[in-house]
């Protein structure tokens, strides 16, 4: 294939993959909008595209909205207002109470038209004639629509299914899933797929030639094809041409193929865009590889079944069949797509024997049956409002059917708007104007993550008096790559959209000093220095598992508490947050490389007496070359350069990596001052400021990272909290903050890190060994109040978890059979940016993100812009994930946890065979099959002067686009006028007065 054609195919695939949202591996389970790639379109259009591509609903079913209505989550007036707006946009005959009819259709359980429930009474001839004309189908037009759908709505195998009933997609999916998981496995499988280092397509190509599974399902077809195509681009070009798909439809056709397994495709897309991801580096994969494999498997499976098809498996033959044999094609479509009324199934065999003679009889009979089913439905419906259907004219009957059909298309959005308006009204009424703080200096100030679960704890802590709380993204504005003492590798602790530039190390704490050179050198060596560790771990597994099984099953909370105590690592640690000096970097490098050289000379070459001079000479030779060395040392240099990568290039890379360790004092001052200013805490500091990250606790839970801190990449927020406090307590950093950033922190204020466990609502404080003794009495009081706040929060959370007392809530964290250790962020619906005093008297039930912000310290709106561009956008991701996982859990969520299996250490599948499940499990958003999470679009409220807030919104493109396309609801609360402004239909209106603001 020519290079230009090859690049065209690659570009085509990448464009076709754009509708597929990223899927992050489960260890960093990131909530995101499954329709994120459609956010450039209006919300209603995007839902239709999602349904077309993925087959997912965009709204709840009517009975679920009815359930929420009767539970008090939707006001009657909001619903009726939506119905009136709908009726104003449609033409209808006069004389019928349409508003009452449509409201009744919602609140009453009126059965939908059913082909098994036909009207038995007499219908006037005129009415029946009108109904038959409305419902009778044109077989030729239906077949034309089927052809038009090829490449836009359906793949070739989809059309084979609806015309013949032969489901080839399932076989294609199964072979694709097995292939993908074999390659993508990250250490779970006991047997590796061979040749993965060559890349997905090449490794699969070798396997496909010999694999028995492929042979059983495709015969020789697949083997013959893969031998002809060494490159994936050639294979894609061949398959689409062999299918005869018009080239202008190729992009859409590929999108349909990728959407069939959107979880696997989304993970491959994410991995291919993360070149530094370890598994991507060692086993490269991209969307072109995956598309080629998917298409080749599809082609082979279709070819293996071609003798059973009524047409050749290509676009031209399909077009001929649907046009020339339209009667037969239409009847087959009716039968195999289950559109045929049950009353006509017995006659279908005769119809297919003489399709052209019988098709008219079939369409007329189907229209009659459909008309009778609708008439029965209308009779039941109109009776609810005191109308006899037989008193209506034919035109009124037809108008009512047309309005019903139109309403069916729009009702989901009407119910959604009513839900949203009800929630907005309630939330706005709970917000008050900020009050001047007249209380004495607080005993403590506490920073929590904006996570909705923090709201309950914050409220209860504040109720105990002399506490101020603040909300901020849980990484506390400090993005880092953390090297945990126990892991020895980097973990990004920041939002996934951020790539941290700074690395920090956890090291054993030494009261006298932190030996940077020794500690960093040890960490860089990793577990290689501890050769007994793997042996001990393996020997202990079998012994420990028996106790784990019994303990977790019969005494989960008591056993695991005991285990925590018995196996707790009490090693005190500190964190290297300061930049290494050039001298320190040189010492580390010398220690690291000299240790390797000595070991190689001793173990590989038998040299026992090794002076520092010899080591230095060998090291210089590795970097610069030295022909004057003895032969044995020359050989050692060769080994060191080839096997241990000790050469100038790698040494320089190592040096640059060491330079990334830590932050300069100026960087630290900037990060801390920015974080504090963004929350409005710039004066009147308490003696103790708690910086509380959050984490969760659960057993046997693949979704554990979904309950941890999303701002920390799905990890615990404790390291970010500790790093923040180390910086904020540094006198030099504070001096720079005062001089350069105008932020003066009193000398008697100390920052203490801690962690809030959202499953048990315990708070643990860290690094107390650094705390001066004079703070101990205050800290004792704080710890007592934290325990009281815990008990109050557990009591509040007990009811929705259906437990009787707080201890049962606590127990869920330790029970490995528990499918719902906590509700997580279920229920989230709003994000408020403003001072805590405007919401401090509101009971928000753990459903609102609270980001502290004071416009008085942000005259130009720069801090507000940062909040909108970062945390506010992430909040919309979370809200969207919960929304779509609720409205269609099977398509956009992940179904029941009961049937989940971890696959490849990257995600979960249902049972033994399925796509990667992309969203949240049913137990996270549903309760007894009904929505526990109330799915409404994100409500963003900003407390700031109107012009300041509007200007900030206009500068953040993502927020502006989400707003204009109807993905979010946005209100501005101007504290200087006390007026709420809401963005509606492209303009800002005074919310309560509903009149356009003249700007």
N, C-alpha and C positions, 0 to 999 in steps of 0.2 A: 504494500500500500504506500502511496506517495505521502511524503511528510505532511503536506497541506491537508490531505484528506484525513490523515491520522489526527492532526490537531483539531480538525472540524468535529470528528467523532468525539474526542475527549471534551471539547467545549460543549457539545450537544448534551452529553451525559451530565456534566456538571450543572448545566442550566436546568435540565430535567429533574435533577436532585434538589433543586432549591426549595420546593414545597415540603421536603422532608425535614422535620425539626431534629436538632441534635438530641442524641441520647447519651447521657454521661454514665459511666460505670457506677455500679451500686455503691461502691465505697465512698463516692462523693455525690450520691443521689441528689441531683439538682432539680428543683421544681421549675418548670418552664411551661410556656403556652404550647400545646401540641400543634396549634395553628399559628405559631409565631411567624412563619414565613408568609402568612397571608395578612399580617397586620397593616400592610400598605393599602389594603382594601377596606371599604366600609364593613362594619361588623356583620351585618346581615348577609352581605355578599360572601364574606369569608366563610360563614357557616355553611352556605350552600356549596361552596367549593370543597369544604371539608367533607361534607356528606357525599359529594360526587366522587372524590378521590379515595377517601378512607371508609366511607359507608357509615359514618358516625352522626348521631343526632346532635343538634346544636342547642336543644332546649329539653327540659323535662317533659314527661308525658303529662297530659291534661290531669289525670287522676293524682299525680304527684303535686302539681300546682294547687289542686283542690285541697289536698291534705294540708299544705302549707297555709292556705287561706283559712281553713277551719282551725288551725293551730294559732292563728292570730298574726301571722307574718305578712299578711297582705290586706290592706284596707279596701273596703267595698267601694269607696268613692274613687280611689286610685284605679281600680279595675274598670269601673263604669266610665271613667274619663278616657281610658284607653279604648274601650269599645266605641265610644262616641267619635273619637278621632278616626278609628277604622271606618265607621259608617259614613263619615264625611268624605271619604275617598272613594266610595263605590256607588254605582248607580243602582237604584232599587225602585220597585213599584211602591206606591203609597198605600197606606191602609193597614200595614202590619207593624206591630210594636217590636221592631228589630232589636232595639237595645235590651228590652226585657227578654226577648227570645235568646239572645246570645249570652246574657248574664245567667239565664236559667240553664242553658246548655253547660255552663261551667259549674254552677253550684249543685245541679241535680245530676244524678248518675244516669243520663240518657244513653242508652245503648247505641253504639254506632251502627250504620247500615251493615246488615249481615245477609249473605246469600242463603243462609239457613233460616232466616226469619222473613218470610214474604207476606205481603198484605193479602188477606183473604176476602176482603169485602169488594164491593163494586166500585170501579173507577170510571169516570166519564170518558167517553171516546176521545173528546178533545184533549183532555188532560193526558190520557195515555199516549195519544199521537205526539204531543209535545215532548213527553218523556222519552219515547222511543227515538225520536229525532236527536235528542240530546245525548243519549247513551250509546247509540249504534256506532260501531267502529268501521273504518275503511281499511280492510286487510292490506291493500297495496301501500297505504300511507304508513301503517304500523311497520311494515317490512322496510320501507324507506327510512323510517326513524331508526330502526335497528342498524341498518348499514351506516347511517350518519354517526351512530354512537361508537362505531369501531375506531379505536384510536383516541377517542375523546372521553368516552365513558367506560368502554369495555375493551379488553384485550381479545385476541383471537380465541384463546381458550375459554374466556367468559361467554363469548357468543356461541361457541360449540356447546357449552353447558345449557344455555337458555333455549337452544334450538333442538338439542338431542337429549338433554338430561344426563349427559356423560360429563361428570365433574373431574376434569383433568387437572384443575388448579390445585387440588389437594395433594396429588402425587408430585406435582412440580414444587409445591411448597415444602413437602416433606424432604425431598432430595436436596433442596436449597438449604433448608434449616440444618440438616445433618452436616452438609458440607461447610456451612458458615461456622457453626459451633466447633467443629473439628479444628478449624484454622484459628478462630478467635480465642480459643481456650487460653486462660492465663494461669495455668498450673493446677487446675482441678482434675483434669483427666490423667489417668495412670499411663496412657499410651499417647504419645504425641503424633500428630499428623506429620509425615516425613516431608522434608524439603521446604519447610515454612519460611526459611530465611530468604528464599528466592522470590517471595511474594505470593499473594493469594492465587492469582490466575495460573502461574507456572506450577505451583505446588498442586493445585487441583487438577490441572491438565495431566500431570503424570499419574495422579491417582485415578482419574476417570478412565484411563486406558485399561486398568486392571480390576477396578472395583466391581464386585459381584452384585452389589445392590443396584448399581447403575445398569448393569447388563440385564438383570431381571426385569427392570421397568422399561428399558429403552432398547433392548436387544443390542445390535451392533451399531445402531444409529449414532449414539453419542461418541463411541470410540472412533468411528470413521471421521466424524466432524472435527473432534479435537486434534486429531493427527494432522489436519489440514491447516490449522490456525495456531501459529506460535504466539501471536500477539492478540490481546483482547479486542483491540479496535477492529481488526480484520473480522473477528467472530461477530461482533455487533453489526457491522456493515452487512455481512453475509446473511444473518438471520432475518434482519428487517427487510432486506431485498427479497429473500425467499418467501417471506410472508406476503410480499407485494404491498406493504403498507406505503401509501404515498409519502414521499419524503417530508412534506410539510406537516405531517402528523407524527413524525418520529419522536420529537421532543415529548409530546403528550403521551405517546405510547410507552416510552421508557418510564415516565412519571408513574403511569398506572402499574407497571411491573414493580417498580421500587416501593410503591405504596402498599402493595400486597403484604409485604413483611416490613412494615415501617419501623419497627423496633430494631431489627438487625441492620436495616439500611441507615437508620439514624445513628447507630453506634459506629458503623463503618465511616459514615460521613464525619462524625466527631473525631474519630481516631485519625483519619486521613488529614485533618486540618490541625492536628497536634503532633507535629513532627518530633517533638522532644519527649513524647510519651514513650516509656521504655518499650512496651510491647509493639508499638508502631515502628520503633527503630530496628528491632530484631526480627519482626515479622510484618513487613510492610503490606498495606492493603489500601485500595482506594475504590471509589464508586465505579470506575471503569472496569476494574477487575470483577466486581460483584455483578454489574450489569451484564457483562459478557457471559459469566457463568449462569446467571438466571435465564438469559435468552437461549443459550445452548441447551440447557436442560428442558426448557419449554418446547423448543423445536424438536428435540429428540422424543419427548413424551407424546407430542401431537403426532409426529410421524409414525410412532409405534402403534397408534390407534387409528390411522387414517382409513383403514379398510371398513371401519364401522361408521364413517361419517357420510352424510348425504351430499357432500361437496368436497372438492379439493381444499386443503387447508391453506388457502391464500385469499387475499383481498378480492382479486378479480373473480375467482370462482364463487366466493360468497356473494358478491354483487350480482352475478348471473343467477344464482339460486334464489336470491331474495326478490329479483325483478321478474324473471321468467316463471319461476315456480312459487310465486308469492302466496297462492292459496294454501299450498302444502306447507310452506315455510311458516305462514301465519298460524295454521292449526297446530303445527309442532310446537311453536312458541307458546301458544295458549296451554297446551298440555304440559310441557316440560318446565314452564315457569310458574305453574300452578295458578294461572289466571282463569282456567276453565271452571265454570260453576259446577258444583258437585252434581247438580241435576242432569248435566250433559256428559258426564264422564263415560257413562255406559255407551253413549252413541259416538264417542270420539273415534273409535276403531273404524266404524262405518264411514264417518266423515273423511278419514284419511285415505280410504280406498278410492273415493271419488271426490277429491278436494274441491275441484272447480265447480262441480255440480252441487256440492253440499255446503260450501262456505257461506253462501247467502243465508241458508237456513240456520246455520250456527250463529252468525252475527245477530240475526233477528231474535233468535231464542235467548241469546245471552243478554241482549238489550231489554227484553221483556222481564227476565229474571232480575236484572239490575234495577229496573224501574220499580218493580214490586218491592224489592228490598228497601229502596230509598223511600218509597211511599209509606211503608210501615214505620220507618225511622221518623219521617216527618209527622206522621200521625201521633206517635208517642211524644215527640218533642212539643208540637203545638198544643197538645192536650194539657201540658204542664202550665200553660198560661191561659187556659180556658178557650182555646180555639179548636174548632172541628175542621180537620184537614179537608173534608169534603165540601166545606163552605167556601173554599178558596177557588179563585179562577185559575185556569191553566197558566196564565202569565204569572200570577202570584206564586204558584207552586214552583214554576221554573226559576223565578227570581230568588225564591228562598233557597233552592238547591245551589244556585250560582253563588249566592252570598255565603252559604255554608262552605262551599268548596274554596272560595277565596279566604274565608275566615280560617279554615284549616291550615292554609299556607302562612297566615300571619299571627295565629293565636299565641304561639310560643313567645313571640316578641312582645305581644300585648301583656301577657302574664309576667314576663320578665320585667318590663317597665313598671308594672304595678308593684311588684316586689321591691324594686329599687327605690321608687318614689316613697314607699312606706318606710323603708330603712333610712333614707335621707332625711325625711321629715322627723323621724324619731331622734336621729343623731344630732341634727341641727338644734332641736329643742333641748337637748341635754348639754349643749355647750353654752358657757357663760362668758361674759367679759372678764378679762384677767383682773385679779384683785392685787392690790399692793400687799406685799408680804410684811406684816407687822410683828411676826413672832420673833422671839429671841434667836440668837445664833443656833442653827441646828446642831444636834449632837453628831449627825453624820449626813453625808450626801452619798447617794448610791446611783451608779450608772448601770443600767440594764440594757440588754439588746432590745431593739424595737420589736422583736418577736411578740406576737399577740399574747403568748402564754405569760409574758412578763407582767402584763397589765394587772392581773389579779393579785400577784404577789406585791407589786408596787403599791397598789391601793391599800392592801391590808397593812403593809409596813408603815405607810404614811398615817394610817389611822391610829397608830400607837404614839404619835406625837413627836415633834422635833426631828422629823426626817424629811429630806427632800430627795426626790428621785428624778432621774433623767433618762431619756431614751436615745440610743445611738446604735448604728449598725454594729453588730457584735464582734467585729474584728477591731473596733475602736480606732479606726482610721490608721491602723498600722499593718500594712500588707507585708508579710514575711514568708520566706521559705524556712521552715523550722526543721532542725535536726534533733529529734528526740533522743535522749540518752539511751533508751531501750530499743530504738529502731535503727538508728544509724543511717537513715536516708532522709532525703528532703521530703517535706510535706508542705504544700502550699496552703497557708492559713489566711485566706482572703477570698473575696468573691471570685467565681470562676472566670469572670470577664477580665480579671486583672492578673497580670504575670508579675510576681514580685521580683524586685531587683536585688533585694538584700536578704542575706542568709544569717540566721542566728543559731547558736549551738546551746544545748542544755548540757551542763557539766556538773560533776559532783561539787558540792559546796565545801569550801575550805575557809574556815574563819580567818585564817591568817592571810590567805591570798588565793586568787583563782589562777592556777598555772595554765595560762592560755596555750602555750606551746605544747605541753604534755597532753592536755585535755583534747585539743583539736587533733593532735596526731593520733591519739587513741581512737577518736571517732572516725577519722579517715581510714583507719585500718579496719573498722567494723568488726564483725564476728570472727574474722580470721585469727584474731589474737586469743580466741576462746575456743579451743578445739574440743573441749569437753562438753560445751553447751549442747550441740546437737545430740550427742550420745545420751546425756542426762535426760533431755526432752523426750527422746524416743522411748527410753526405758520407763519413764514415768507415765506415758500416755495410757497404756493399758491398765495400770494400777489405778490411776486417778479416774478413769472414765466410769468404772463400776460405781464409785462413790457419787460421781456427778449424776449418773442416771437415777440412782435411788434418791439422792438428796433433792434434785430438781423436780422429781416427780411427786414425792410425798411430803417434803418439808421445804418448799422452794425458798421462802423468805428467810427462815432460820438458817438453813444450810448455807445459802449464799452469803448471808451476813458473816457467818463463821468463816467461810472460805475467804472473804474479803480481808478479814483480820489476820487469818493464818498466812495468807500468801501476799499480803500487802508489802510493797517495797518501801521501806522507810528511809531510803537514801535521800538526804537533803541535797537539793540541786540549786544551782543558779544558772543564769542565762547570759551568754556573751552577747551584749547588744552594741558594744562600742567597736568602732573600726580598729582593725589591727594596724600597727605602725609598720613601716617598711622593714624595720629591724626584726619585728616579731614574725612577719611573713617569711623573711629570710631564714629565721631560726626554725620555723615549722618545716619549710621546704627541705632544709638541710637535714633535720632530724628524720623526716619521712624518707627521703631518698637514700641517706646514708645507712639507715636501718635495712632497707631493701638490698643495697649493695653488699653490706656485711653478710646478710643471710645467704645471698646467692654465692658469694665467694666461699663461704664456709660449707654450705650444703651441696652445691653443684660442683665445686672445684677443690674441695678438701683443704682449703687454706685456713689454718687455725689461728695463726698469728697475723692479725690485721690491724695495722696502724692507721691512724686518722689520715696520715699523709698518703698512704696507698688508696684509701677510699676516696680522698679528694682528687687524686690523679685519675682514677677510674671515672668518677663523676664528670670531670672536665672532658675526658675522652668521649664520654657518651654525648656531651653537648657539642664539642668542637672538633673531635677527632684527635688522635695522638698515636702516630706510628712508632714511637720510641718505646712503647710499653712491651713487656715480655709477652710471649705468645699466649700463655694461659690467661693473662689479663685482657689481651685482645679478644679472645674467645668469650670471656666474661662480658666485655663491652657489647659484643654482638648479641648475646643472650639478653642482656639488660635492655638494649634498644628495641629488639624485636618482640620479646615476650612481655617485658615490664614497661614498655613505652617510655623509657628514659631517654628522650632526645629533646632537642631544643624546642621543637614545636609543642610537644605535650607538656614540657616544663612551663612554657609560657602560658599555656591554657590553664594549668594548675595554679600558676601565680595569679592570673586574672580571677579565677574562682575564689582564691583566698582574699583578694581585694574586695569581693562582694560581701564578705562577712561583716556584719554589724552596720551601724549607722554613725555618721559623724555627729558631733554634738549639735551642730547647726541643723542637721536633718531631724534630729530628735526634738529640738525646740520647735521646729516648724510643725511637725506632726502633732505634738501634744497641744500646742496653742491652737491649731486649726480645729482639732477635735473638741476642745473645750469651748471655743468660740461658737462652733456650729451648734452647740447645745444651749448656748446662752449663759454658761457658767463662767463668768469673768471676774467676779468679785464676791465678797462675803462667803469665802470658803469655810466649810466646817473643819474641825480639827481632824476628822477622819473622812476620807473619800473612798468609798468602796467601788472597785471596778469589777463588776460581776459578769463574767461570760456565762454561757449556758451549755448544757449537755443533757443527754437523756440516759436512762438506764432501762434495758430490756434484755431478755434472754431469747436465743433462738429466733432472731429477728433480722432477716435480710434488709429490712427497711430502716434499720437503726440509724443510719446516717441521715435519713429524711427527718428524723426527730432531733438531730443535733443542730449545730449552728450553720445555717446556709451561708451566712456572711463569712464563715471560716472554712468554706469549701466542704461542708458536710462533716466537719470535725468538731471537737470540743473547743470552746472559746477560752479555755484557761490560759493557754500560752500567750495569746494576744493580750489578755488581761495582765499577766505577769510582766510581759515586755513593756506594756504601757506604764505600769507602776514603777518599774526600774528607771525608765526615762524620766517620768514625772517627779520622782523623788531625788533625782540627781541635782545637786546644788549648781553645778556648772550649767546644766540645761535650763534651770530656772532663771539663772542670771541672764542667759541669752534671750529667753522668752521675755523678760522684763525690758531688756535693752532694745531688741529688734521687733518684738511683736506686741509690746505694750500690755503684757499680761503679768501681773504681779501675784504670785502665790505666797501666802504667809509662811513664814518659817515653821510655824507650829502645825501646819497642815501636812498630813501624811496620807499617801495613797496605798491602799491595801487591795491586792487582787483576790478574787474568789470565783466560785463557780456555783451557778444555780442549776440544780438537777430538776428538769421540768416534769419528770415522772414521779419523783418522790417529794418535790418541793423543798428539799434540803439545800442549805447553803453552806459551803465549806470555804473557809478563808485560808490563804496560802502565804508563805514567806513571812510568817509571824516572827521568825527568829531575827528579822531585821528591824522589828518594831521596838522603839525605846520603851523602857519599863513604865514611864509615866502614863502611857496610853492604855495600860492593862485594865484599870477600873472602867474606863469608857468602853473598851472592847468587850468586857464581861456583860455590860448592859446591852450592847448591840447584839451580842450572841443570844442573849435571852429573848430579845425582841424578834430576832430572825426566826427563832423556834416558834414563837407565838404566831408570827406571820405565816409560817409553814402550816401550822395546824388550821388556821383560818382558811388558808387557800385550799388545803386538802378537803376541808368540809364543803367548800363551794364546788370543788371538782367532783365530789363523790356522787352527786345526784345524776349528772349526765352519764356517768360511768356505771350507773345502776348498782352501786354498792352502798352499804348502810353506814359505814364509819370510815374515818380517814385511814385506819390501819389496813383496810381492804384495798384502798387506793395504792397504798405503799406496797402491798403484797404483789400487785400486778407487775411491778418492775422486776420481781424475782421469779416469776412463774414462767417456765419455758414453754408451757402450753398456751400462754395468753396471746390471743390474736389482736387484742387492743390494749396495750400497756398504758396508753393515754390517747386522747383525741388529737394530739398534735396541734396543727394550726387550723383544724377543721372549724368552720364557722367564720373564718376571717372574711371581712368584707370592706374594711375602710382603712385608710392611712391618714393620720392627722399630723401635720407639721406645725408645731406651735408650742407655746409655753404650757407647762403642765397645769397651771392654775385654771386654764379654760376647760379642762376635762376632769379635774381632781374630784369634783363632786358627782361625776357621772359613773354609774356602774356599767361598764362596757362589756362585762361577761367574758373577758378574754378573747374578744373577737376583733380588736382594733390594733393596728400598728401605731405606736406612739413615738414619733421622732421629735425630741426637744429642739426648739428653735426660738430665738428671740430676735425679731427684726430690728430692735434698738441697737444691736451690736453689728448690724449688717446693712448699713445705709445704702450700699450700692447693689445689694442682692447677690453678691458672689457666693456666699455660703449657701443661700437658698438654691442657687443654680446647681451647686455640687450635690445637695441633697436630692434634688429632682432628677439629676442625671444618674445618680447611683442608687441609693436605698429605695427611692420611690419607684424606679423602674423594676428593681428586683421584687418589690412588693407586688407589682402587677404580674410578674411571672408566677409568683406563688398563688395569687388569687386565681389566675387563669388555669393553673394546674388543678386546683381544687374544683373550679367551676366545671371543667370538662370531664374530670374524673367522676363527678356527680351526675351530670346530665346523661352520660353514656359510659358507664363504668367498663363495659365489655370492650368497647372500641378505644376509648381514650384513657381508661384506667387500667387496672390489672386484674380485675376479677377477685375472687375470694382467695385469701391467704391459705386457706385449708389445702388447696390443690397446687400450691407453688413449690417449685423445685429450683434451687440455685443452679445456674448453668455457667460453666466456664469462669466462675468468680467475677462475672461482669454484670449479671442481672438475674431475673427469675423468668421461668416459663411456667405455663400451666400444664400439670401432668408430666408426661414423658415426651411431649412433642408440641411445641407451639412457637410462635414468634416471641421475641423478648417483650415482656409486658412493660408498657412505656410509662404508665401513670401510677396513681395511688390505688392501693387495694380497697375493696369494698368496705372492709372493716374500718377504714379511716374516714369515710365520707357518708356511709349509709348505716342505718340502724333498723334492724328487722325489715330490710328491703325498702325502707323509706328514707328520703334525704335527711340526714342529720346536718350536713353542711348545707346551708341555704345558698344556692348558686346564683349570685348576682355579680354584675360587673363592678370592678374596682371603683370605690368612692374615695377620691383624693381631696382632702380639705387642707387649705393653707391659711394660717393666721398671719396676715401681713397687710399693710396698706395696699389697696387695690392695684394702683399703678406699679408698685414695686413687684408684687406677685405676678401680675400679668406680663410685665417685661421679662421676668425670669422664665416664665413658661414659654414665651415666644423664642427665647434663646436656646432652649433645650429641644432639639428637633424630635427626639423620640417621644417625649411627653406631648409635644404639639401634634404629632401625627396620630398618636393614640387618641387624643382628644377629638381631633377633627374627623377621624374615622369611626368614632363612637365606641371605642374599646374601653373607655373609662368615663366615669362621671367626675366632674371637677368643680369644686366650689372654693371661693375665696371668702374668708371671713376678715373683713376690715375692722380691726379693733378700735380704730380712731373714729369710726362712724357707727359701729355696731351693726353693720349691714352685711348680710350674706349675699354673694353674687354667684349665680350658677350659669355654666355654659350650656346653652340649649339651642339646637338648630343653628349653630354657627355664630351665635351672638351671646353676649353676657347680659343676663337679666338680674334684676333685684329679686332674689329668690322668693321672699315672702309676698312681694307685691306683683310678681309675675309681669313686670313691665320692662321693656327694653331700656338699657342704660344708654343715654346719649353720650357718645364718646367723640 
